[in-house]
């Protein structure tokens, strides 16, 4: 969760002092007042502003609150009032836009949603697409700020949001697994979860950071590792790991060594960055760190699996995890 919050804090769209209406500060390209999105913004300019908020904590995060309530089966009026108060207190136009568009905690009001959309700091294409979406949204459809993204910056924000939601779901599933474990396995499970988290973070550094969308790729890569971990835990606990012989596990290990060695031997044409792989920003030291973190994760998983009631076959564990590591390294190599 700390990764999500740190990434989101680095990429969050902060209110801009004295931003114009519509907010065109981040466009970077010319626009015409004859464009449909602009005419829509001017049409709703006189929509009433939200009433001043009372009781919102100074450190509240409207976006985090909104998505937490969205993920609940049911959210009360009081909970939506809390989200709205926080959004008003911090001028979070994106959250207010979604509250009005979806009728969460108050009557659905498309014009008020469009007025908030016109104040969101966004790329021009995002602004235009978002407003067109709102203006033509079917009744009872659910609208989200991530529906119409076009920029790398918003791609990162939305990847963080999705990662946080998925993380909450995974946490609940892992808690259910932990509750069924015999006592000796619980301590091993805690160590495994810590090792899996360290590997997911380290594996994020095996991503080329060129381009505005790069941070979202880091998040997505780490998310993939976390999802694989949860599925492997569920399969191990249920005795459903794909079977593997000692020969299978050894063959996978040899394949991993070959893929790793080939990747690490990739030359760097960057004179100032000889440790980098090809023309990417990925450094060999980061791949080594991720490999070490993966080995610790593999070993922690093998130890945990042996303490399950059925006792998962260590060859099955090693073969599965090694195959996943091979796929991850090959994915990195494709970007060179």
C-alpha positions in Angstrom: 0.0 0.0 0.0 2.9 2.4 0.7 4.0 2.1 -2.9 0.6 3.0 -4.2 0.3 6.0 -1.9 3.8 7.2 -2.6 3.3 6.9 -6.4 -0.1 8.5 -6.2 1.3 11.4 -4.1 4.0 11.9 -6.7 1.5 11.9 -9.6 -1.7 13.4 -8.0 -3.2 16.4 -9.8 -2.9 19.2 -7.3 -5.2 22.3 -7.4 -3.6 25.2 -9.3 -3.9 28.6 -7.9 -6.1 31.0 -10.0 -6.5 28.4 -12.8 -8.6 29.7 -15.7 -12.1 28.4 -16.4 -12.1 26.0 -18.2 -8.7 24.9 -16.8 -6.4 24.8 -19.8 -3.1 25.1 -17.9 -1.9 21.7 -18.9 -3.1 21.6 -22.5 0.2 22.5 -24.1 -1.6 22.7 -27.5 -3.8 25.4 -29.0 -7.6 25.1 -28.7 -10.6 26.9 -30.1 -13.5 28.4 -28.3 -15.7 26.9 -31.0 -14.9 23.3 -29.9 -17.7 21.3 -28.4 -16.0 20.7 -25.1 -15.5 24.5 -24.6 -19.0 25.3 -25.5 -20.2 22.7 -22.9 -18.0 24.3 -20.3 -19.4 27.7 -20.9 -22.9 26.4 -20.9 -22.6 25.2 -17.4 -20.3 27.9 -16.0 -23.0 29.3 -13.8 -23.9 26.0 -12.2 -23.9 26.5 -8.4 -20.6 25.7 -6.6 -20.6 23.0 -3.9 -21.5 24.3 -0.5 -18.5 24.9 1.8 -17.4 21.8 3.6 -17.5 21.4 7.4 -15.7 18.8 9.5 -13.3 17.5 6.9 -9.9 16.6 8.3 -7.1 18.7 7.0 -5.2 15.5 6.0 -8.1 13.7 4.3 -7.6 12.2 0.9 -10.8 12.6 -1.2 -9.6 10.2 -3.9 -8.7 7.4 -1.5 -11.9 7.9 0.4 -14.0 7.9 -2.8 -12.5 4.6 -4.1 -12.7 2.9 -0.8 -16.4 3.7 -0.6 -16.8 2.7 -4.3 -15.4 -0.7 -3.5 -17.8 -1.4 -0.7 -21.0 -3.4 -1.4 -23.0 -0.5 0.1 -21.9 3.0 1.2 -24.1 5.0 3.5 -25.2 8.6 3.0 -22.9 9.6 5.9 -20.0 8.0 4.2 -20.6 9.8 0.9 -21.1 13.0 2.9 -17.6 12.5 4.3 -16.2 12.0 0.8 -17.9 15.1 -0.5 -16.8 17.2 2.5 -13.2 16.2 1.9 -13.4 16.9 -1.8 -14.9 20.3 -1.3 -12.3 21.2 1.4 -9.4 20.3 -1.0 -10.9 21.5 -4.3 -10.8 17.9 -5.6 -12.7 18.6 -8.8 -12.2 15.0 -10.1 -13.9 13.5 -7.1 -16.7 16.0 -7.1 -17.2 15.3 -10.9 -17.6 11.6 -10.1 -20.0 12.2 -7.2 -22.3 14.4 -9.3 -22.0 12.1 -12.4 -22.9 9.0 -10.5 -25.4 10.4 -8.0 -23.3 9.1 -5.0 -24.7 10.7 -1.9 -26.7 13.3 -3.7 -29.0 13.5 -6.8 -27.2 12.8 -10.2 -26.5 16.1 -11.8 -24.7 15.9 -15.2 -24.3 19.7 -15.6 -22.6 20.0 -12.2 -20.4 17.0 -13.2 -19.4 18.8 -16.4 -18.6 22.0 -14.6 -16.3 20.1 -12.3 -14.7 18.3 -15.3 -14.0 21.7 -16.8 -11.9 22.6 -13.7 -9.8 19.4 -13.6 -6.2 19.9 -14.6 -6.0 17.7 -17.6 -4.6 17.2 -21.1 -6.7 18.7 -23.8 -7.8 15.3 -25.3 -8.7 14.1 -21.8 -10.8 17.2 -21.1 -12.6 16.9 -24.5 -13.2 13.2 -24.2 -14.4 13.4 -20.6 -16.9 16.2 -21.2 -18.2 14.4 -24.3 -18.6 11.3 -22.2 -20.5 13.1 -19.5 -22.7 15.0 -21.9 -23.8 11.7 -23.6 -23.7 9.3 -20.7 -26.6 6.9 -20.6 -28.9 7.0 -17.6 -27.6 4.9 -14.6 -24.2 4.4 -16.2 -21.2 4.6 -13.8 -18.6 7.2 -14.7 -15.0 7.2 -13.6 -12.2 9.8 -14.1 -10.0 7.0 -15.7 -12.5 6.3 -18.5 -11.1 8.8 -20.9 -7.4 9.1 -20.1 -4.9 9.9 -22.8 -1.8 11.1 -20.9 1.0 9.2 -19.3 0.5 11.2 -16.1 -3.1 10.2 -15.7 -2.2 6.6 -16.7 0.1 6.5 -13.7 -2.6 7.9 -11.4 -5.2 5.4 -12.6 -2.7 2.5 -12.4 -2.1 3.5 -8.8 -5.9 3.7 -8.1 -6.4 0.3 -9.6 -3.5 -1.1 -7.8 -4.8 0.1 -4.4 -8.2 -1.5 -5.1 -6.7 -4.8 -6.2 -4.4 -4.7 -3.2 -7.4 -4.4 -0.8 -9.1 -7.4 -2.5 -5.9 -9.4 -2.4 -5.4 -8.6 1.3 -8.9 -10.0 2.1 -8.2 -13.2 0.2 -4.8 -13.7 1.9 -6.4 -13.0 5.3 -8.9 -15.8 4.6 -6.0 -18.1 3.8 -4.1 -17.2 6.9 -7.1 -18.0 9.1 -7.1 -21.6 7.9 -3.4 -22.2 8.4 -2.0 -24.4 11.1 -0.1 -22.4 13.7 3.4 -23.3 12.5 2.6 -22.2 9.0 1.3 -18.7 10.0 4.8 -17.4 10.9 6.2 -18.8 7.6 3.3 -17.2 5.8 4.1 -13.8 7.3 7.7 -14.1 6.2 6.6 -15.2 2.7 4.3 -12.2 2.4 7.2 -9.9 3.3 9.5 -11.6 0.8 6.8 -11.4 -2.0 6.4 -7.7 -1.3 10.1 -7.1 -1.5 10.4 -9.0 -4.8 7.4 -7.1 -6.3 9.1 -3.8 -5.5 12.5 -4.8 -6.8 11.0 -6.2 -10.0 9.5 -2.8 -10.7 13.0 -1.5 -11.3 13.3 -3.9 -14.3 11.2 -1.4 -16.2 12.4 1.1 -18.7 11.6 4.6 -17.3 11.6 6.4 -20.6 8.3 8.1 -21.5 5.6 9.7 -19.5 3.7 6.4 -19.1 6.7 4.6 -17.6 5.6 5.0 -14.0 2.3 3.2 -14.8 4.3 0.3 -16.3 6.3 0.0 -13.1 3.1 -0.2 -11.1 1.6 -2.7 -13.5 4.6 -4.9 -13.4 4.6 -5.0 -9.6 0.9 -5.6 -9.6 1.4 -8.6 -11.9 3.9 -10.1 -9.5 1.5 -9.6 -6.5 -1.4 -11.2 -8.4 0.8 -14.2 -9.3 1.8 -14.5 -5.7 -1.8 -14.6 -4.4 -2.8 -17.2 -7.0 0.2 -19.4 -6.1 -0.7 -19.2 -2.4 -4.3 -20.1 -3.2 -3.3 -23.0 -5.4 -0.7 -24.3 -2.9 -3.2 -24.2 0.0 -5.8 -26.0 -2.1 -3.3 -28.6 -3.4 -3.7 -27.4 -6.9 -0.1 -26.5 -7.9 0.8 -28.0 -11.3 2.9 -31.1 -10.6 6.6 -31.1 -11.4 9.4 -33.7 -11.1 12.9 -32.9 -9.8 14.0 -33.1 -13.4 11.3 -30.5 -14.4 12.5 -28.1 -11.7 16.1 -28.5 -12.6 15.3 -27.9 -16.3 13.5 -24.7 -15.4 16.4 -23.6 -13.3 18.8 -24.1 -16.2 16.5 -22.1 -18.4 16.4 -19.3 -15.9 20.2 -19.1 -15.7 20.4 -19.0 -19.5 17.8 -16.2 -19.8 19.3 -14.2 -17.0 22.9 -14.5 -18.3 21.8 -13.4 -21.8 19.9 -10.4 -20.5 22.8 -9.3 -18.3 25.2 -9.6 -21.2 23.2 -7.1 -23.3 25.7 -4.3 -24.3 25.0 -0.7 -23.4 25.6 1.9 -26.2 25.2 4.6 -23.6 28.7 6.0 -22.9 27.7 7.7 -19.7 25.7 4.7 -18.4 27.7 1.6 -19.0 25.7 -0.4 -16.4 22.5 0.0 -18.4 20.9 -2.6 -20.6 20.8 -1.6 -24.2 19.2 1.9 -24.7 17.0 1.5 -21.6 17.2 3.0 -18.2 17.4 -0.5 -16.6 20.6 -1.0 -14.8 22.3 -4.4 -14.3 22.5 -3.8 -10.6 18.7 -3.5 -10.4 18.3 -6.8 -12.2 20.7 -8.4 -9.8 18.8 -7.0 -6.9 15.5 -8.2 -8.3 17.0 -11.7 -8.9 18.2 -11.9 -5.3 14.8 -10.8 -4.0 13.2 -13.4 -6.2 15.5 -16.2 -4.8 14.5 -15.1 -1.3 10.9 -15.2 -2.3 11.2 -18.6 -3.9 12.9 -20.0 -0.8 10.3 -18.5 1.6 7.5 -20.0 -0.5 9.1 -23.4 -0.5 9.4 -23.2 3.3 5.8 -22.1 3.7 4.4 -24.7 1.3 6.2 -27.5 3.2 4.2 -26.5 6.4 0.8 -26.7 4.8 -1.4 -29.6 5.9 -1.0 -31.4 2.6 2.6 -30.3 2.2 3.1 -28.9 -1.3 5.8 -30.5 -3.4 8.8 -28.3 -3.4 9.5 -29.2 -7.0 6.1 -27.9 -8.0 6.7 -24.7 -6.1 10.1 -24.1 -7.6 9.0 -25.0 -11.1 6.0 -22.6 -11.0 7.9 -19.6 -9.5 10.9 -20.2 -11.8 8.6 -20.2 -14.8 7.2 -16.9 -13.7 10.6 -15.4 -13.2 11.7 -16.5 -16.7 8.6 -14.8 -18.2 9.4 -11.6 -16.3 13.0 -11.5 -17.5 11.9 -12.2 -21.1 9.5 -9.4 -20.9 12.3 -7.1 -19.8 14.5 -8.4 -22.6 11.8 -7.6 -25.2 12.2 -3.9 -24.4 15.9 -3.7 -25.1 
